[in-house]
Amino acid sequence: MRQRRSTTVLALGLAQTLAWASSYYLPAMLALPMARALGLAAPDIFAAFSVALVVSALVGPRAGRMIDQQGGRRVLAGTSLLFATGLALMALSTGFASLLLAWGVMGIAMGSGLYEAAFSTLVRLHRLESRRMITGITLIAGFASTVGWPLSAWLATQWGWREACWTWAALHVLVGLPLNLSLPRAEPEPEQDANAASPGSSGEPAAGADPGLGPVLALSFVFATTWFTSTAMAAHFPRLLQGFGIGVAGAVAIAALIGPAQVAARVFEFGLLRRMHPLLSARLATLAHPLGGLGLLILGAPAGTAFGLLHGAGNGVLTIAKGTLPLVIFGAQGYGHRQGLLMFPARMIQAFAPWLFGLALDRWQGQALWLTTALGLLAFGTLMLLGRLQATQP
């Protein structure tokens, strides 16, 4: 049984690495050559990418419900073909309209084939025992940017951006599809969660129990604010550091620490924090960016490295929290659909985060960091309030 679960985590982790590398991390390397070839401005490429993020938000709840009903094997296999189709359309695009169509298809694939779908697939298979497996997936897929950015850049340099898209499309068919098809088939969904008979021993809410609107709104707010910060930093992190007098080379070097910090924090969560309630690790994670931000705002450039490490560590653990917190608070029943609903505001605000934070940087330069620092503190306060709501829940 343990070997089978390890195989499932490995298959999902590798498939997620491919999915993230060829979608979320694709524009950073291909936007400029794509824009030049199509006669567009670089912001046009990112506008099409934002459309994909909006589409993914709309698709998420429906995809989650499908996974709840039939398991994730068929859904994720279908997204491999959708990713391949979207990338092929991108390689064939001749203007903004055809590019928009390609990113629209990619949005459907992203809404039904990234972390939320993978987490839902695990929960559908293993219920409350999925927490460690969720961490395992993020440990593997945490290297998506490490793999995706250099590979996309190398392919575009050697052969061109269209060939890079064709290569990613082929990888989805030849690698991603077999990986997703290797996942176990889900058993028929029970009408009532078996764990509900002994909620005290499992920690899962009784089936049909209504957690109330408070926890739903609290988690949606936390996910939206932290997702905004994560996406804004992904787009503008080096530029933000330059606002504090850090040179281009230094800013890029600090930005390169974010990926390793994310993975290191996930290893720490997997080893030590896994015995604690995920609400505690989520609170610590939401504090990481504000603490680093305050250090940078007060001390300036000397605190740049600490800010990069803290931001990366917090972001790494929060990715896990997006999967584990809804599982622990609401239970496994209907997890996929609920996950799609909880992440809907986050996906929507994610689509506009680079643009909004870019405007803040234009106006306030490095002082724009006060915005994401305040959002992080608000997220921490909301999680503290969520703990009180849980404590008073019958």
C-alpha positions, 0 to 999 in steps of 0.5 A: 500500500505504501509503495502504491501511494509513493508511486501515485505521489511520484506520478502526480508530482512529475505530471504537475511539474510538466503542467506548471512549467508549460503553462504558468511559467511559460510567458516569462520566457516566451512572451518577448519572442512571441510578441515580436513574431506576432507584431504585438506588445509584450503586455498583449501576451500577458493580457492573453495569459490573464484571460487564461487565469480567469478561465481557469477560475471559472472552470475550477469548481466544475472540474472539482465536482467531476473529480469528486464524482469520478476521481481524478484519473480521467480528468487529469488525463483529459487535461494532458490533451488539453494542454497539448492542444492549447500549446499546439494552437499557440505554436500555430497562432498568427495574431492576437485572436488566435493567441487568445484562443490558445490561451483560452484552451490553456485556461481550461486545462489550468483550471482542471489540471493544476494543484487543486485538481491534483490535491482533489485527486489524492483526497478522492483516493485517500481521504484524510490520509492525503495530507503528507501526500499533498506535501509530497506532490509540492516537493516534486513540482516545486522545481517546475520553474527550475526546469521550465524557465531554462528549458523554455529559454533554451528551446526558444534560443536554439529553435524558436518559440513555436518549436518550444511550444510544440516540444511542450505539447509533445511532452504532455502527450508522451509523458504527462498523459501516461503519468496521469493514466497510471493513477489508480481508479477511484472507488465509487463515492460513498453517500456518507463519509465512513469517517463520520461515524467517529469524528473524534478519532479522525478529526473530520467533520461529520458528514453533512455538518455545516461549518458555517459561512465564516470559515468559508469566507476566511479561507477564501480571503486568505487564499486570495490575498496570499495568491495576489502576493505570490503572483505579484512577486513572481512578476515583479520581484527583481524590479521591487528589489531594485527600488531599494537600491539593489543592483540588477545582478543582486536582485536576480541572485536573490530572486534565484533563492526563492525556489530553493527556499520554497522547497526547503520550507516544504521539507520542513513542513513534511518533517516537523510541522506535519504533526501539527495542525495545518492552521499553525503552519499556515499562520507561520507561512502568512507571517513570513512575507510581512516579516521580510517586507518590514525588514526590507522597508526598515533596513533597506538593501542589507535585508534583501536576501532575508526578504527573498528567503522568507518570501520563498519559505512562506510561499512554499508552505502556503501552497500546501496549506491551500490543499490541507486546510480545506481538508482538515476544516471541512472534511473529504466529502465534496472536497474537489468542488469546494476547493474550486469554489474556495480558490475562485477569488484567488484565481480571479485576483491572480489574473490582475495581480501583475498589472495592479502591483505594477501600477503600485511600483510605478507610483511608489517604487519600493514602498509598494511593498507596504501593500503586500506586507499589509495583505500578509498581516491581514491574512495572518489575522484572518487565520487567527480569527479562523482558529476562534471560529473553529474553537466555538464550532459545535 
